[in-house]
Amino acid sequence: MRDIIIIGSGPAGFTAAIYAARAELKPLLIASSVEIGGELMNTTEVENFPGFPEGIMGPDLMAKLQAQAERFGTEVVYDDVVELELDGPVKRVKLGNGETHEAAALIYATGSAYRKLGLPEEEVLSGHGLSWCATCDGFFFRQKTIAVVGGGDSAMEEATFLTRFADKVYVIHRRDTLKASKIMQQRAFDNEKIEFIWNAEIAAIHGTTAVTGVTLRDTVTGDERGLDLDGLFVAIGNDPRTHLVHGKLELTPEGTIAVEGRTSKTSLPGVFAAGDVTDPHYRQAVTAAGSGTVAALDAEQYLAALPKAPEAEVAAAATSVAEAEAVEAVEAEFAVVN
Ligand SMILES: Cc1cc2nc3c(=O)[nH]c(=O)nc-3n(C[C@H](O)[C@H](O)[C@H](O)COP(=O)(O)OP(=O)(O)OC[C@H]3O[C@@H](n4cnc5c(N)ncnc54)[C@H](O)[C@@H]3O)c2cc1C
């Protein structure tokens, strides 16, 4: 049995692994079979991760985090966790290939998924004018014309925030009323850079190497028209990846894993959670990395407080008896020689 298993290969998982490995806990990190490196693999330039004044490409940053975790002895497995057994002192992690791994502590860092429009162009244009994160990418759209898709609080917040950079921000919403709270709506209505396009959905995104516009479809009449754009932000929701722990760990009303205060402690002893899967608000690479640190330190403390397994105690006792006998033998030999 291992000391610790980490699930997730985003900034939270790899940072937890760096700390756990440097504490000599020999972590096993399950990276997934498809999305190794997490959400930053879907983006280009990351300009707000501290330590990279020139910026760094998302995949390069993740490769560096992985190399740093492996340098200290993290073992990475490229598979998906399909089942978890979390109650009891031994945590069991079943993988897609049928193997089961056991550990005394587990860090759950599976991130969250931004909801997509479901258009084929999304894969190609992500990070090339198509974004899910205004805080991350707003800076790239100075004096541009962009659009935000969505009608909830986060769409209003993103649209209002983006007016700091862009000259014009369209809000595209498929109904004629918003789901957002009244105060957020009013803030957006009062902003002269924001224009609402009601009863409209995106039928296609244009552009081969960067977003150049969209085809809008009227949700009432079905009519289609083009709209030229330099960028498109999708703000239609975010789903924390918690399906493996439903009914096992306590969740918050927002659907993230509930943790105790500023710690990473979940509702089960020995199970810690980190990164976007615990975070309904900030969802940044550096906050995820920070919470990975917290989880590794919490897990380390938990492991240190565990009573030693009887066989470990016997082994430790045997070692000290053997050591004592060896010392006695050397002393005796030394006495004879002298
Ligand atoms: C397009 C885009 C651009 C962004 N740009 C920036 C930016 O510029 N700056 C910034 O700070 N933030 C940015 N973000 C946000 C940032 O990517 C996230 O906040 C951060 O990646 C969260 O880290 P995490 O480790 O919690 O989760 P993630 O990065 O989502 O990683 C979770 C990992 O868990 C794995 N996983 C999930 N389920 C399983 C399973 N069952 N078995 C095994 N593995 C599993 C996933 O495959 C993934 O590897 C961006 C996000 C997007 C989508």
The ligand as a Gaussian input file, in Angstrom:
#p B3LYP/6-31G(d) Opt

LIG

0 1
 C       -9.054000      27.817000     -22.358000
 C       -8.597000      28.077000     -20.939000
 C       -7.616000      29.029000     -20.721000
 C       -7.179000      29.285000     -19.429000
 N       -6.196000      30.211000     -19.245000
 C       -5.728000      30.452000     -18.002000
 C       -4.692000      31.402000     -17.780000
 O       -4.203000      32.039000     -18.707000
 N       -4.271000      31.588000     -16.500000
 C       -4.812000      30.904000     -15.443000
 O       -4.370000      31.117000     -14.314000
 N       -5.803000      30.016000     -15.617000
 C       -6.281000      29.770000     -16.871000
 N       -7.301000      28.891000     -17.050000
 C       -7.871000      28.230000     -15.865000
 C       -6.940000      27.076000     -15.424000
 O       -6.681000      26.283000     -16.540000
 C       -7.585000      26.278000     -14.316000
 O       -7.957000      27.127000     -13.266000
 C       -6.626000      25.199000     -13.789000
 O       -6.161000      24.375000     -14.834000
 C       -7.293000      24.339000     -12.736000
 O       -6.375000      23.374000     -12.316000
 P       -6.835000      22.001000     -11.659000
 O       -5.583000      21.246000     -11.417000
 O       -7.754000      22.243000     -10.550000
 O       -7.729000      21.285000     -12.773000
 P       -7.468000      20.916000     -14.296000
 O       -6.428000      21.737000     -14.916000
 O       -8.816000      20.885000     -14.911000
 O       -6.908000      19.429000     -14.211000
 C       -7.704000      18.365000     -13.760000
 C       -7.103000      17.072000     -14.219000
 O       -7.801000      15.971000     -13.651000
 C       -7.932000      14.974000     -14.633000
 N       -9.044000      14.077000     -14.338000
 C      -10.362000      14.382000     -14.237000
 N      -11.066000      13.262000     -13.981000
 C      -10.172000      12.253000     -13.894000
 C      -10.282000      10.841000     -13.661000
 N      -11.456000      10.246000     -13.444000
 N       -9.159000      10.099000     -13.673000
 C       -7.933000      10.671000     -13.882000
 N       -7.774000      11.997000     -14.103000
 C       -8.884000      12.756000     -14.114000
 C       -8.179000      15.780000     -15.898000
 O       -7.978000      14.988000     -17.037000
 C       -7.153000      16.871000     -15.720000
 O       -5.903000      16.432000     -16.157000
 C       -7.759000      28.598000     -18.328000
 C       -8.761000      27.652000     -18.554000
 C       -9.179000      27.388000     -19.849000
 C      -10.241000      26.361000     -20.081000

